[in-house]
Each structure stands twice: as structure tokens, then as C-alpha cells.
Amino acid sequence: VLAGYNGTIFAYGQTGSGKTFTITGGAERYSDRGIIPRTLSYIFDQLQKDSSKVYTTHVSYLEIYNECGYDLLDPRHEASRLEDLPKVTIMEDPDQNIHLKNLSLQQATNEEEALNLLFLGDTNRMIAETPINQASTRSHCIFTIHISSKEPGSATIRRSKLHLVDLAGSERVAKTGVGGHLLTEAKYINLSLHYLEQVIIALAEKNRSHIPYRNSMMTSVLRDSLGGNCMTTMIATLSIDKRNIDESISTCRFAQRVALIKNEAVLNEEIDPRLMIVQLKKEIQELKDELALVTGKQRTSELSQEELLQLDELIETFLEDNDPDSTLDVGADMRKIKYCFVHVKKLINHSKISDKKLLSQHISEEKDTNKEAGEELKKLKELLQQRDNEINILVNILKKEKKKAQGALFQLNAASAGSTILEQ
């Protein structure tokens, strides 16, 4: 955990076989300290010795009782009963990482503070008397030490956590001879331990694609510890009494299955973006100073007006030169090179735009000419139509006149014929 890997130590066994004594220890003698106090002592001792890194330590204490999570380190200290403690719920992010809502993280700067937090949590724990054990813990408890370390001046942070898990007693309900409230507790305990066993069995089988972590709260919380990014150790506690031989054998079988699981523990490192920004700014300044030493002049991010004019002239000369071997040399300065590219791009775009304008102008002129020609044609057609109409009217008049003349001539002829007859 000090090196940046996650770790889990969990104790499993029947009631009265010594799980809580192993994990938290006895209260009477100092030599009876359990794994949690010894771990805290070791960790803070190592942190004091190592001055090369800056360490921060936080502690959380979660209790799972009847499939409900409770925060044993309630910062308000208002709880008189377990039900008054803040309820912890499980949240899952898109990457399937588990987050515990309402579980407080208490900072512990030294061993004494951490032990006080442990004792506070232990006083809130659910304990009841069963026929097998006078002070049987009726819940699963997970004491977690979170350590983050950082080297001074480095942007890399290492975060690791150590789960120390005290499971509730596993035994057959019929054997304990309990009823009522204790029976409900025992059912929940056995159910969650059954789900834990299912997860262990699924992990031990090579070809299993689905691992039933979500079946119980405890397996969800310990998801990373079982078959994940964690170094996990199990302590199997056995009762040496002859009556408990069956329980002892089943505990050993469970331990055997756990031993088959292979976890992939990786170093938990991440980069702090704020520190990274500071580092990069510093690096940029150092590079600028180095450039100033090499070139003999201080370099700013902007080019001076004089330099810009000089570059414009160079570009102009380069573009006007018809020699295919001519080059545009502005020196090893990225700012100048970038400026040249931008300037040339502008010129090309400008020429393209002007070409487009000319083309569009030409097209519009053609359109105008066509329009005018069309209008003139229309006028001529109208005039032609008008003349046609006029000619038609004149023709009709002539026809009428012709008819009249013919009629008059006929009458005249008739009259002259009549006079001849009279004469005869």
C-alpha cells in the first residue's frame, strides 16, 4: 500500500473462531492488538521515516448490517443507535467503479488520531450475544486506510487503499438455536456470505464471463479486492472444538477456493493537472532562457513590426522570382516560418477570391447582355405583331372596297344592258 498498490485483508470463519480478535484485537492487553492497530502503527512509522514524499492519510469505517451500509465514523456524533448513523449507498460510474455515498473520509495525521477513529467506530458496531459467542459481531465491517503520496515538485500522485475486513460469523442457523431478531440477522449474514462464496467460485472458474458482484452490498464494495486491482489476503479462522468440525472443513474449502484466484494489482498513479500546468510554464520559461543564450537575444512570442515588413519583402521577392531553384530562407525561427505560411495562404486565398469575383462579374455582365437582347427581341416581336394587325385591318378594308366596286360595276353594266334593250 505504501508503494501505491491496493490491498485487502479479510477474516472469514464461524462465530467465536476469532475473526474480530484477529482484525481489531482484544481491549485488555497491549499485546492483544489486532491487525488494524498494528497496521496503523506500521504505516505511520514508515511515513515518518520516509521524508522523500508528502503523504496524506484518511480513514473510513463502513458497517454492513442486514444488507444496509452505515458510516461508523459519523462526523456529527449524534448516533445513539445504529439506525441513527448515516446510511451508505452504492453508486457506480460508467467505468464500473464503485463509489460509496455518505461514507465520510476522516483525515488522520498520526497513529493516535487513527486509533481514536477506530475506537469510535468500534463503539458504534452492532454486537449481540449468541449461544456460541457472548459478544458476537452481527455485521460485516470494512476499515479502510486511504494513502496518497507525492514527491515534491512532481505532478504524479499515487493513491492506494487498504481494506481490513471483519466479516460476520458464518454458521448454520439451526446450530446457533436463535430466533426472532437474531434469526433475521443470521439469515442476512449467511446470505451475504453465500453471495461472497458464489463470487469466489465464479472467479476461481477460468471460463466464467459473469461474476455476480451485484448480488450483495459486501461483494459490491469488495469488487476491486476480489479478482480486481488489489493484493488480497484471507485469514481463515477455525474453531478447534470437536462439534465445529463441519464448519472448520467448509471454512478450509472456502480458503482453498480463494487461494485459486489471481488478482491483477497495478500501481495507482495519476497526474495532478494543476501541478502539471505549473511545471510546463516553468519548462517554457527555461527553454526561452536557453534560446536567448544561444541566439544572443531575448525572444518574445510576437514578431516586431520591422521583422514583419522584412518577411513581407522576402515573400514578395520569392513569389516574383521565376527561377525554380530559388528558396525562401527566414532562418531557424518557428514564428517566422509560421508567419510566412500564413501570409502565403492569405495571398493564395486573395487571388482565388479575386478570380472568383472576376468570373462572377463576367457572368453577371453576360447575364445583363442576354437580358437586354431578350428585352429588345420582345419589343421587336410586339412591334411585328402590331404591324401584322394593322396590315390585316387594311386588307379587310380593301376587300370590302373591292366588293363595293364590283357591285357598282355590275349595276352599271346592268343599266347599260337595259338601255340597249330599250333602244332595240
C-alpha positions as CSV (number, residue, x, y, z in Angstrom):
1,V,0.0,0.0,0.0
2,L,2.9,2.4,0.7
3,A,4.3,1.6,-2.7
4,G,0.9,2.6,-4.4
5,Y,-0.9,-0.8,-4.7
6,N,-4.3,-1.5,-3.2
7,G,-4.6,-4.2,-0.6
8,T,-7.2,-6.2,1.3
9,I,-7.0,-8.4,4.3
10,F,-10.3,-10.2,5.3
11,A,-11.0,-12.7,8.1
12,Y,-13.5,-15.5,7.4
13,G,-14.8,-18.1,9.7
14,Q,-17.6,-19.2,12.1
15,T,-18.8,-17.2,15.1
16,G,-16.4,-17.4,18.0
17,S,-13.4,-18.6,16.0
18,G,-11.6,-15.3,16.5
19,K,-12.2,-13.0,13.4
20,T,-12.8,-9.8,15.3
21,F,-10.0,-10.6,17.8
22,T,-7.6,-11.1,14.8
23,I,-8.7,-7.9,13.0
24,T,-9.3,-5.4,15.8
25,G,-7.8,-7.3,18.8
26,G,-8.6,-7.5,22.5
27,A,-9.0,-4.4,24.6
28,E,-7.4,-5.7,27.8
29,R,-3.7,-6.0,26.9
30,Y,-1.4,-4.1,24.5
31,S,0.0,-7.4,23.2
32,D,-3.6,-8.4,22.2
33,R,-3.7,-5.7,19.5
34,G,-5.2,-6.9,16.2
35,I,-4.2,-6.3,12.6
36,I,-5.8,-2.9,12.3
37,P,-3.9,-1.2,15.2
38,R,-0.7,-2.9,14.2
39,T,-1.2,-1.8,10.6
40,L,-1.8,1.8,11.6
41,S,1.3,1.7,13.8
42,Y,3.4,0.3,11.0
43,I,2.1,2.7,8.3
44,F,2.6,5.9,10.4
45,D,6.0,4.6,11.5
46,Q,7.1,4.2,7.8
47,L,5.6,7.5,6.8
48,Q,7.6,9.3,9.4
49,K,10.8,7.6,8.2
50,D,10.2,8.5,4.6
51,S,10.8,12.2,4.1
52,S,11.2,12.0,0.3
53,K,7.4,12.1,-0.3
54,V,4.5,14.1,1.1
55,Y,1.8,11.7,2.4
56,T,-1.8,12.3,3.3
57,T,-3.8,9.6,5.2
58,H,-7.6,9.2,5.5
59,V,-9.6,6.6,7.3
60,S,-13.2,5.3,6.6
61,Y,-15.2,2.7,8.6
62,L,-18.2,1.0,6.9
63,E,-20.6,-1.4,8.6
64,I,-22.9,-3.6,6.6
65,Y,-25.8,-4.8,8.8
66,N,-28.8,-6.6,7.3
67,E,-27.7,-5.5,3.8
68,C,-27.7,-1.9,4.7
69,G,-24.5,0.2,4.9
70,Y,-23.8,2.6,7.8
71,D,-20.9,5.1,8.4
72,L,-19.4,4.2,11.8
73,L,-17.3,7.4,11.8
74,D,-20.3,9.7,11.7
75,P,-18.7,13.2,12.0
76,R,-21.8,14.6,13.8
77,H,-21.5,12.1,16.7
78,E,-25.3,12.2,17.1
79,A,-25.9,8.5,16.8
80,S,-27.2,6.7,19.9
81,R,-28.4,3.7,17.9
82,L,-27.2,2.1,14.7
83,E,-30.3,3.3,12.9
84,D,-29.3,7.0,13.6
85,L,-26.0,6.5,11.7
86,P,-25.9,7.9,8.1
87,K,-26.9,5.3,5.6
88,V,-24.3,4.5,3.0
89,T,-25.4,3.8,-0.6
90,I,-23.5,2.4,-3.5
91,M,-23.1,4.4,-6.7
92,E,-21.5,3.1,-9.9
93,D,-19.8,5.3,-12.5
94,P,-19.6,4.5,-16.3
95,D,-16.3,2.7,-15.8
96,Q,-17.9,0.4,-13.3
97,N,-16.0,1.8,-10.4
98,I,-17.8,1.7,-7.1
99,H,-18.4,4.9,-5.1
100,L,-19.9,4.9,-1.6
101,K,-22.3,7.8,-1.0
102,N,-22.5,9.2,2.6
103,L,-19.3,7.4,3.7
104,S,-17.1,10.0,5.4
105,L,-13.4,10.1,5.0
106,Q,-11.7,11.3,8.2
107,Q,-8.1,12.6,7.9
108,A,-5.6,11.1,10.3
109,T,-2.2,12.8,10.6
110,N,-0.8,10.4,13.2
111,E,-1.3,7.0,14.8
112,E,-3.2,8.3,17.8
113,E,-5.8,10.1,15.6
114,A,-6.3,6.9,13.5
115,L,-6.7,4.7,16.6
116,N,-9.2,7.1,18.1
117,L,-11.2,6.8,14.9
118,L,-11.0,3.0,15.1
119,F,-12.2,3.0,18.7
120,L,-15.1,5.5,17.8
121,G,-16.2,3.1,15.1
122,D,-16.0,0.0,17.3
123,T,-18.2,1.6,19.9
124,N,-20.9,2.1,17.2
125,R,-20.7,-1.5,16.0
126,M,-23.6,-3.9,16.2
127,I,-22.8,-6.6,18.8
128,A,-25.2,-9.2,20.2
129,E,-24.9,-12.3,22.4
130,T,-25.4,-15.7,20.7
131,P,-25.3,-19.2,22.3
132,I,-21.9,-19.6,20.6
133,N,-20.3,-16.3,21.4
134,Q,-21.1,-13.7,24.2
135,A,-20.1,-10.7,22.1
136,S,-20.7,-11.8,18.6
137,T,-20.4,-9.1,15.9
138,R,-23.6,-9.2,13.9
139,S,-22.3,-7.2,10.9
140,H,-19.5,-7.1,8.3
141,C,-17.1,-4.2,8.9
142,I,-14.7,-2.7,6.5
143,F,-12.0,-0.4,7.9
144,T,-10.2,1.4,5.0
145,I,-6.9,3.3,5.1
146,H,-6.5,5.7,2.1
147,I,-3.0,6.9,1.4
148,S,-1.9,9.4,-1.2
149,S,1.7,10.3,-1.8
150,K,3.5,12.8,-3.9
151,E,7.1,13.7,-4.4
152,P,7.9,17.4,-4.0
153,G,7.9,19.1,-7.4
154,S,6.4,16.1,-9.2
155,A,2.9,16.2,-10.8
156,T,2.3,12.4,-10.2
157,I,0.1,11.4,-7.3
158,R,0.0,7.8,-6.0
159,R,-3.3,6.8,-4.4
160,S,-3.7,3.4,-2.6
161,K,-6.1,2.0,-0.1
162,L,-6.0,-0.9,2.4
163,H,-9.3,-2.6,3.3
164,L,-9.2,-4.5,6.6
165,V,-12.4,-6.6,6.7
166,D,-14.0,-8.3,9.6
167,L,-16.8,-10.5,8.3
168,A,-19.7,-11.6,10.5
169,G,-19.8,-15.1,11.8
170,S,-20.7,-17.9,9.4
171,E,-22.5,-20.8,10.9
172,R,-25.7,-22.8,10.3
173,V,-28.7,-21.1,11.9
174,A,-30.0,-24.4,13.3
175,K,-26.8,-24.8,15.3
176,T,-27.0,-21.5,17.0
177,G,-30.5,-22.1,18.1
178,V,-31.5,-18.4,17.8
179,G,-34.9,-16.9,16.9
180,G,-36.6,-13.6,16.2
181,H,-34.4,-10.6,15.7
182,L,-31.1,-12.7,15.9
183,L,-32.6,-15.2,13.3
184,T,-33.1,-12.3,10.8
185,E,-29.5,-11.2,11.4
186,A,-28.2,-14.7,10.9
187,K,-30.2,-15.1,7.7
188,Y,-28.8,-11.9,6.2
189,I,-25.2,-12.8,7.3
190,N,-25.4,-16.2,5.8
191,L,-27.0,-14.9,2.6
192,S,-24.2,-12.3,2.1
193,L,-21.5,-14.9,2.9
194,H,-23.3,-17.2,0.4
195,Y,-23.0,-14.5,-2.3
196,L,-19.4,-13.9,-1.3
197,E,-18.8,-17.6,-1.8
198,Q,-20.6,-17.5,-5.2
199,V,-18.3,-14.7,-6.3
200,I,-15.2,-16.6,-5.2
201,I,-16.4,-19.8,-7.0
202,A,-17.1,-17.8,-10.2
203,L,-13.6,-16.2,-10.0
204,A,-11.9,-19.5,-9.5
205,E,-13.5,-20.9,-12.7
206,K,-11.5,-19.8,-15.7
207,N,-14.2,-19.6,-18.3
208,R,-16.8,-17.6,-16.4
209,S,-17.7,-14.3,-18.1
210,H,-20.2,-13.1,-15.4
211,I,-19.2,-12.6,-11.8
212,P,-22.2,-11.9,-9.5
213,Y,-20.7,-8.9,-7.6
214,R,-24.0,-7.0,-7.5
215,N,-25.9,-9.7,-5.5
216,S,-24.9,-8.2,-2.2
217,M,-23.6,-4.9,-0.8
218,M,-20.5,-6.5,0.6
219,T,-19.4,-8.1,-2.7
220,S,-20.1,-4.8,-4.5
221,V,-17.8,-2.9,-2.0
222,L,-15.1,-5.6,-2.2
223,R,-15.4,-5.9,-6.0
224,D,-11.9,-4.5,-6.6
225,S,-10.4,-6.7,-3.9
226,L,-11.9,-9.9,-5.3
227,G,-10.5,-10.5,-8.8
228,G,-9.6,-6.9,-9.4
229,N,-6.7,-4.4,-9.0
230,C,-5.8,-5.4,-5.5
231,M,-3.5,-7.7,-3.5
232,T,-5.8,-9.8,-1.3
233,T,-5.1,-11.9,1.7
234,M,-7.6,-14.1,3.5
235,I,-7.4,-15.2,7.1
236,A,-9.3,-18.4,7.8
237,T,-10.3,-18.6,11.5
238,L,-11.1,-22.1,12.8
239,S,-12.7,-23.3,16.0
240,I,-10.8,-26.3,17.5
241,D,-13.9,-27.7,19.2
242,K,-14.9,-31.2,18.0
243,R,-18.5,-30.1,17.5
244,N,-17.4,-27.5,14.9
245,I,-15.5,-29.8,12.6
246,D,-18.0,-29.4,9.7
247,E,-17.8,-25.6,9.9
248,S,-14.0,-25.8,10.0
249,I,-13.9,-28.0,6.9
250,S,-16.2,-25.7,5.0
251,T,-14.0,-22.7,6.0
252,C,-10.9,-24.5,4.8
253,R,-12.7,-25.3,1.5
254,F,-13.6,-21.7,1.1
255,A,-10.0,-20.7,1.8
256,Q,-8.8,-23.2,-0.8
257,R,-11.1,-21.6,-3.5
258,V,-9.9,-18.1,-2.5
259,A,-6.3,-19.2,-3.0
260,L,-7.0,-20.1,-6.6
261,I,-8.0,-16.5,-7.5
262,K,-5.3,-14.4,-9.3
263,N,-5.7,-10.7,-9.0
264,E,-4.0,-8.1,-11.3
265,A,-2.7,-5.4,-8.9
266,V,-1.3,-2.3,-10.7
267,L,0.3,0.8,-9.5
268,N,-2.3,3.6,-8.9
269,E,-0.7,6.7,-10.3
270,E,-2.4,9.8,-11.7
271,I,-1.2,13.2,-12.8
272,D,-2.4,16.4,-11.0
273,P,-3.4,18.8,-13.8
274,R,-2.7,22.0,-11.7
275,L,0.8,20.8,-10.8
276,M,1.3,19.8,-14.5
277,I,0.4,23.4,-15.7
278,V,2.9,24.9,-13.2
279,Q,5.6,22.5,-14.4
280,L,5.0,23.2,-18.1
281,K,5.1,27.0,-17.5
282,K,8.4,26.6,-15.7
283,E,9.8,24.5,-18.6
284,I,8.7,27.0,-21.2
285,Q,10.5,29.8,-19.4
286,E,13.6,27.7,-19.1
287,L,13.6,26.9,-22.9
288,K,13.1,30.7,-23.6
289,D,16.1,31.5,-21.5
290,E,18.1,28.8,-23.2
291,L,17.2,30.2,-26.7
292,A,18.2,33.7,-25.6
293,L,21.6,32.3,-24.6
294,V,22.1,30.6,-27.9
295,T,20.8,33.4,-30.2
296,G,22.1,36.2,-28.1
297,K,18.7,38.0,-28.0
298,Q,15.6,37.6,-25.9
299,R,12.8,36.0,-27.8
300,T,9.2,37.2,-27.3
301,S,6.1,35.4,-28.6
302,E,5.3,38.2,-31.0
303,L,7.4,39.4,-34.1
304,S,8.3,43.1,-34.3
305,Q,6.9,45.4,-37.0
306,E,10.3,45.7,-38.6
307,E,10.7,41.9,-38.8
308,L,7.2,41.6,-40.3
309,L,8.0,44.1,-43.1
310,Q,11.2,42.3,-43.8
311,L,9.4,39.0,-44.1
312,D,6.7,40.5,-46.4
313,E,9.5,41.8,-48.7
314,L,11.2,38.4,-48.7
315,I,7.9,36.6,-49.6
316,E,7.3,39.1,-52.4
317,T,10.7,38.6,-53.9
318,F,10.4,34.8,-53.6
319,L,7.0,34.8,-55.4
320,E,8.1,37.1,-58.2
321,D,11.3,35.2,-58.9
322,N,10.8,32.8,-61.8
323,D,13.9,30.7,-61.0
324,P,12.7,27.2,-59.9
325,D,15.7,26.8,-57.6
326,S,15.0,30.0,-55.5
327,T,14.3,29.4,-51.8
328,L,12.7,31.4,-49.1
329,D,15.2,31.4,-46.2
330,V,13.9,33.0,-42.9
331,G,16.3,31.2,-40.5
332,A,15.5,28.6,-37.8
333,D,12.7,30.6,-36.2
334,M,9.3,28.9,-36.0
335,R,7.5,32.2,-35.5
336,K,8.9,33.5,-38.8
337,I,8.2,30.2,-40.7
338,K,4.6,30.2,-39.4
339,Y,4.1,33.8,-40.4
340,C,5.4,33.1,-44.0
341,F,2.9,30.2,-44.3
342,V,0.0,32.3,-43.1
343,H,1.0,35.1,-45.4
344,V,1.3,32.9,-48.5
345,K,-2.0,31.3,-47.6
346,K,-3.7,34.7,-47.4
347,L,-2.2,35.7,-50.8
348,I,-3.5,32.5,-52.4
349,N,-6.9,32.9,-50.9
350,H,-7.0,36.5,-52.0
351,S,-6.1,35.6,-55.6
352,K,-8.7,32.9,-55.5
353,I,-11.3,35.4,-54.3
354,S,-10.4,38.0,-56.9
355,D,-10.6,35.3,-59.6
356,K,-14.0,34.3,-58.4
357,K,-15.0,38.0,-58.4
358,L,-13.9,38.5,-62.0
359,L,-15.7,35.3,-63.0
360,S,-18.9,36.3,-61.3
361,Q,-18.6,39.8,-62.8
362,H,-18.1,38.4,-66.3
363,I,-21.1,36.0,-65.7
364,S,-23.3,38.9,-64.5
365,E,-22.2,41.0,-67.5
366,E,-23.2,38.2,-69.8
367,K,-26.4,37.9,-68.0
368,D,-27.1,41.6,-68.4
369,T,-26.3,41.5,-72.1
370,N,-28.6,38.5,-72.6
371,K,-31.3,40.2,-70.6
372,E,-31.1,43.3,-72.8
373,A,-31.1,41.3,-76.0
374,G,-34.1,39.4,-74.8
375,E,-36.0,42.6,-74.0
376,E,-35.2,44.0,-77.5
377,L,-36.4,40.8,-79.1
378,K,-39.6,41.0,-77.1
379,K,-40.1,44.6,-78.2
380,L,-39.5,43.7,-81.9
381,K,-41.9,40.8,-81.7
382,E,-44.6,43.1,-80.2
383,L,-43.9,45.7,-83.0
384,L,-44.1,42.9,-85.6
385,Q,-47.4,41.7,-84.2
386,Q,-48.7,45.3,-84.2
387,R,-47.8,45.7,-87.9
388,D,-49.4,42.4,-88.8
389,N,-52.6,43.5,-87.1
390,E,-52.5,46.8,-89.0
391,I,-51.9,45.0,-92.3
392,N,-54.8,42.6,-91.6
393,I,-57.2,45.6,-91.0
394,L,-56.1,47.3,-94.2
395,V,-56.5,44.1,-96.2
396,N,-60.1,43.7,-94.8
397,I,-60.9,47.3,-95.8
398,L,-59.5,46.7,-99.3
399,K,-61.6,43.6,-99.7
400,K,-64.7,45.5,-98.7
401,E,-64.0,48.3,-101.1
402,K,-63.3,45.8,-103.9
403,K,-66.6,44.1,-103.2
404,K,-68.4,47.5,-103.3
405,A,-66.6,48.5,-106.6
406,Q,-67.6,45.2,-108.1
407,G,-71.2,45.7,-107.1
408,A,-71.3,49.2,-108.6
409,L,-69.7,47.9,-111.8
410,F,-72.3,45.2,-112.0
411,Q,-75.1,47.7,-111.6
412,L,-73.6,49.9,-114.2
413,N,-73.3,47.0,-116.6
414,A,-76.9,46.0,-115.9
415,A,-78.1,49.6,-116.6
416,S,-76.2,49.9,-119.9
417,A,-77.6,46.5,-120.9
418,G,-81.1,47.6,-120.1
419,S,-80.7,50.8,-122.2
420,T,-79.5,48.8,-125.2
421,I,-82.6,46.6,-124.9
422,L,-84.8,49.6,-124.8
423,E,-83.1,51.0,-127.8
424,Q,-83.6,47.8,-129.7
